[in-house]
Amino acid sequence: MTEIFTNDEWQAIVEVIPPGKDLEQARRELTECIRDYRGLRLPRAKVKVAQKRAERRDKLATKVAAEWPEQEPQKRAQVNARAQLEGLSMLTRSIKGKKDPARDWLYWRLMAIWKDCFGMALTTTSRGPLVRFLVAAVGVATGKVPIAATMRTVVRRARHPVPVVVHRERRQGYRANQTPKNEFLISRFNVASGPYLSVR
């Protein structure tokens, strides 16, 4: 199995891990985290190509199922093709523009390791150990070392998540200053449970 860290990269992380912590466990947790993150990284172009293929399979499966409506294998093929297309469509929408759900997951997971594995609080001191830990770990994961101010902002958002209201539907009759009953509440970070989506 390929080693994730060079000696210098691991030493930079060890220097900011609080004394007395299990370094072997820390290395295992961080290795798993970075491998999972890299598995989540999908180039937009590849996702779009896969979506086009899924659209063709869905059309073909739908046509075949319509010609043989009583055949169970054709029905299953249509259901599977549609499920794959919907999954890829959701993934395409999630990575539009500047959105990067894999990067958001990486931030959340690293802060969860800091909190749960090391038993440390989420602090936003510019040169504090958490910010330096994130700078070092994110640099290894992405191949690009972030600036400390960016990581400080990430921690601040995790500590004080700001819900963003996204209206799912607007019924006729609501004025601009009224809140529709059916709406989403989204917060990008929640260290206890990860990026989450709730409905009220």
C-alpha positions as CSV (number, residue, x, y, z in Angstrom):
1,M,0.0,0.0,0.0
2,T,1.4,3.4,-1.0
3,E,2.4,5.6,1.9
4,I,0.5,8.9,2.1
5,F,3.0,11.0,3.9
6,T,6.7,11.8,3.2
7,N,8.9,12.0,6.3
8,D,8.9,15.8,6.2
9,E,5.1,16.0,5.8
10,W,4.5,13.7,8.7
11,Q,7.0,15.5,10.9
12,A,5.2,18.8,10.2
13,I,1.9,17.2,11.4
14,V,3.5,15.6,14.4
15,E,4.8,19.0,15.5
16,V,1.3,20.4,15.9
17,I,-0.4,17.3,17.4
18,P,-0.8,17.8,21.2
19,P,1.7,16.0,23.4
20,G,0.8,12.6,24.8
21,K,-1.5,11.6,21.9
22,D,-1.4,8.3,20.1
23,L,0.7,9.0,17.0
24,E,0.0,5.6,15.4
25,Q,-3.7,6.1,15.7
26,A,-3.4,9.7,14.4
27,R,-1.5,8.4,11.3
28,R,-4.1,5.7,10.7
29,E,-7.0,8.2,10.9
30,L,-5.3,10.8,8.7
31,T,-4.2,8.2,6.1
32,E,-7.8,6.9,5.9
33,C,-9.1,10.4,5.7
34,I,-6.8,11.5,2.9
35,R,-7.4,8.3,0.9
36,D,-11.1,8.7,1.2
37,Y,-10.9,12.4,0.1
38,R,-8.9,11.5,-3.0
39,G,-11.4,8.9,-3.8
40,L,-14.2,11.5,-3.7
41,R,-12.3,13.9,-6.0
42,L,-13.8,13.4,-9.5
43,P,-13.0,15.8,-12.4
44,R,-16.1,17.6,-13.6
45,A,-15.3,16.5,-17.2
46,K,-15.3,12.8,-16.3
47,V,-18.6,13.2,-14.3
48,K,-20.3,14.8,-17.3
49,V,-19.1,12.1,-19.7
50,A,-20.4,9.4,-17.3
51,Q,-23.7,11.3,-17.1
52,K,-24.1,11.3,-20.9
53,R,-23.4,7.5,-21.0
54,A,-26.0,7.0,-18.2
55,E,-28.5,9.1,-20.2
56,R,-28.1,6.8,-23.2
57,R,-28.4,3.7,-21.1
58,D,-31.5,5.1,-19.5
59,K,-33.2,5.8,-22.8
60,L,-32.3,2.4,-24.2
61,A,-33.5,0.6,-21.0
62,T,-36.7,2.6,-21.0
63,K,-37.4,1.6,-24.6
64,V,-36.6,-2.1,-24.1
65,A,-38.8,-2.2,-20.9
66,A,-41.7,-0.6,-22.9
67,E,-41.4,-3.2,-25.6
68,W,-41.4,-6.1,-23.1
69,P,-43.4,-4.8,-20.1
70,E,-43.9,-8.2,-18.6
71,Q,-40.2,-9.2,-18.5
72,E,-38.6,-8.8,-15.0
73,P,-35.0,-8.5,-16.2
74,Q,-35.9,-5.5,-18.4
75,K,-37.7,-3.8,-15.6
76,R,-34.7,-4.2,-13.3
77,A,-32.4,-2.9,-16.0
78,Q,-34.6,0.2,-16.4
79,V,-34.7,0.8,-12.6
80,N,-30.9,0.4,-12.3
81,A,-30.2,2.7,-15.3
82,R,-32.5,5.3,-13.9
83,A,-31.0,5.1,-10.4
84,Q,-27.5,5.5,-11.9
85,L,-28.6,8.5,-14.0
86,E,-30.2,10.2,-11.0
87,G,-27.1,9.7,-8.9
88,L,-24.8,11.1,-11.5
89,S,-27.2,14.0,-12.1
90,M,-27.1,14.9,-8.4
91,L,-23.3,14.7,-8.4
92,T,-23.1,17.0,-11.4
93,R,-25.3,19.6,-9.7
94,S,-23.2,19.3,-6.5
95,I,-19.9,20.2,-8.3
96,K,-21.2,23.1,-10.4
97,G,-19.4,26.4,-10.2
98,K,-17.1,26.8,-7.2
99,K,-18.8,24.1,-5.1
100,D,-16.5,21.4,-3.9
101,P,-18.3,18.9,-1.6
102,A,-15.2,16.7,-1.4
103,R,-13.2,19.6,0.0
104,D,-15.9,20.5,2.5
105,W,-15.9,16.8,3.6
106,L,-12.2,16.9,4.0
107,Y,-12.4,20.0,6.3
108,W,-15.1,18.4,8.4
109,R,-13.3,15.1,8.7
110,L,-10.0,16.7,9.8
111,M,-11.7,18.8,12.4
112,A,-13.6,15.7,13.6
113,I,-10.2,13.9,14.0
114,W,-8.9,16.9,16.0
115,K,-11.9,16.9,18.2
116,D,-12.6,13.2,18.7
117,C,-9.2,11.5,18.2
118,F,-7.1,14.2,20.0
119,G,-9.9,15.5,22.4
120,M,-9.1,19.1,21.5
121,A,-11.3,22.1,21.1
122,L,-11.9,24.0,17.8
123,T,-9.9,27.2,18.3
124,T,-9.4,29.9,15.8
125,T,-6.1,31.4,16.9
126,S,-4.2,32.4,13.7
127,R,-1.1,30.5,14.8
128,G,-2.8,28.0,17.0
129,P,-2.2,24.3,16.7
130,L,-5.6,23.5,15.0
131,V,-5.0,26.0,12.2
132,R,-1.4,24.7,11.7
133,F,-2.7,21.2,11.8
134,L,-5.3,21.9,9.0
135,V,-2.7,23.8,6.9
136,A,-0.3,20.8,7.1
137,A,-3.0,18.1,6.5
138,V,-4.9,19.9,3.8
139,G,-1.6,20.5,2.0
140,V,-0.8,16.8,2.0
141,A,-4.4,15.9,0.8
142,T,-4.7,18.4,-1.9
143,G,-1.1,19.0,-3.0
144,K,-1.5,22.7,-2.3
145,V,-0.8,24.3,1.0
146,P,-3.6,26.6,2.1
147,I,-3.0,29.9,3.8
148,A,-3.7,30.0,7.5
149,A,-6.4,32.7,7.2
150,T,-8.4,30.4,5.0
151,M,-8.2,27.6,7.6
152,R,-9.1,30.0,10.4
153,T,-12.3,30.9,8.5
154,V,-13.1,27.3,8.0
155,V,-12.8,26.6,11.7
156,R,-14.9,29.7,12.5
157,R,-17.7,28.5,10.3
158,A,-17.6,25.1,11.9
159,R,-17.9,26.6,15.4
160,H,-20.7,29.0,14.4
161,P,-22.6,27.5,11.4
162,V,-24.9,30.0,9.8
163,P,-28.1,28.3,8.5
164,V,-28.9,29.2,4.9
165,V,-32.6,29.1,4.0
166,V,-33.3,27.7,0.6
167,H,-36.9,27.8,-0.4
168,R,-38.1,24.5,-1.9
169,E,-41.4,25.9,-3.0
170,R,-43.2,29.2,-2.9
171,R,-47.0,29.0,-2.9
172,Q,-49.1,31.7,-4.4
173,G,-50.3,34.3,-1.9
174,Y,-47.0,34.6,0.1
175,R,-45.7,38.1,0.2
176,A,-41.9,38.8,0.1
177,N,-41.7,39.2,3.9
178,Q,-43.5,35.9,4.6
179,T,-41.8,32.5,5.0
180,P,-43.1,29.6,2.9
181,K,-44.0,26.6,5.1
182,N,-41.9,24.1,3.1
183,E,-38.2,25.0,3.1
184,F,-34.8,23.6,3.5
185,L,-32.3,24.7,6.2
186,I,-28.7,24.1,5.2
187,S,-25.5,24.5,7.2
188,R,-22.2,23.7,5.6
189,F,-20.5,22.4,8.7
190,N,-21.5,20.5,11.9
191,V,-18.5,18.8,13.4
192,A,-20.7,16.5,15.4
193,S,-22.4,14.9,12.4
194,G,-20.7,16.3,9.3
195,P,-22.1,18.6,6.6
196,Y,-25.9,18.2,7.1
197,L,-29.2,19.0,5.5
198,S,-32.4,19.4,7.5
199,V,-36.0,20.3,6.6
200,R,-38.5,22.2,8.6
